[in-house]
Amino acid sequence: MFGCTFIQHRRVLHEALCRSAKFSSDRPHVAFFSVGAVLQTVAMTGEEMSITYIVVLGFEAITALCLSIFFLKESSSFTKLAGVALVLAGIVVLRTGKP
């Protein structure tokens, strides 16, 4: 789930993770991909894959944006926030339209 954000700034995050979480691996971002895959698998259990996969991708995009704004100090704009609102609206439509 957090993989793209963490890979984009992997050197800085690798150093911070190694200091704070005592990762022994050379690639701590692999752990984030693994956790994301497990969470996605759990979320999709017993659900329609077509809808749940889109919902998961929407939450991944929103999470990546929030992490990049708060932790990596990237800029936010009206356009980005409008995009988040559209993604959230799409998730609501997909989840409420479920038969």
C-alpha positions in Angstrom: 0.0 0.0 0.0 2.7 2.4 0.9 5.2 1.0 -1.6 5.3 3.8 -4.2 5.7 6.5 -1.7 8.5 4.7 0.1 10.3 3.6 -3.0 10.3 7.2 -4.4 12.3 8.4 -1.4 13.9 5.1 -0.5 17.3 6.3 0.6 16.0 8.8 3.1 13.3 6.4 4.4 15.7 3.5 4.4 18.1 5.4 6.7 15.2 6.5 9.0 13.7 3.0 9.1 17.0 1.3 9.9 17.6 3.7 12.7 14.1 3.6 14.2 12.8 0.1 13.5 16.1 -1.7 13.5 15.5 -3.3 10.0 18.4 -5.6 9.2 17.4 -5.9 5.5 18.9 -3.8 2.8 15.5 -3.2 1.4 13.0 -2.4 4.1 10.4 -1.2 1.6 9.8 -4.9 0.7 8.2 -5.2 4.1 5.7 -2.5 3.2 4.8 -4.2 -0.1 4.3 -7.5 1.7 2.1 -5.9 4.4 0.1 -4.2 1.6 -0.3 -7.5 -0.3 -1.5 -9.3 2.8 -4.0 -6.5 3.6 -5.3 -6.4 0.1 -5.8 -10.2 0.2 -7.7 -10.0 3.4 -9.9 -7.1 2.0 -10.7 -9.1 -1.1 -11.7 -12.3 0.7 -15.3 -13.1 0.0 -15.8 -9.9 -2.0 -16.2 -9.2 -5.7 -12.7 -8.8 -7.0 -13.6 -6.1 -9.6 -15.0 -3.7 -7.1 -12.7 -4.4 -4.1 -9.6 -4.1 -6.2 -10.6 -0.6 -7.4 -11.5 0.4 -3.9 -8.1 -0.8 -2.6 -6.3 1.1 -5.4 -8.3 4.2 -4.6 -7.3 4.0 -0.9 -3.6 3.4 -2.0 -3.6 6.5 -4.0 -5.1 8.6 -1.2 -2.7 7.1 1.3 0.3 7.8 -0.9 -0.8 11.4 -1.4 -1.4 12.0 2.3 2.0 10.4 3.3 3.8 12.5 0.7 2.2 15.7 1.9 2.6 15.1 5.6 6.0 13.2 5.8 7.8 14.2 2.6 6.5 17.8 2.6 5.2 17.7 -0.9 2.8 20.5 -1.9 -1.0 20.0 -1.9 -3.2 21.9 -4.3 -6.9 22.3 -5.0 -6.5 19.9 -8.0 -5.0 17.2 -5.8 -7.7 17.6 -3.1 -10.4 17.6 -5.8 -8.9 14.3 -7.1 -9.1 12.8 -3.6 -12.7 13.9 -3.4 -13.5 12.2 -6.8 -11.8 9.0 -5.7 -13.7 9.0 -2.4 -17.0 9.6 -4.3 -16.2 6.8 -6.7 -15.5 4.4 -3.7 -18.8 5.4 -2.1 -20.7 4.8 -5.4 -19.0 1.4 -5.9 -19.7 0.2 -2.3 -23.3 1.5 -2.1 -24.2 0.1 -5.5 -23.3 -3.4 -4.4 -26.1 -5.9 -5.0 
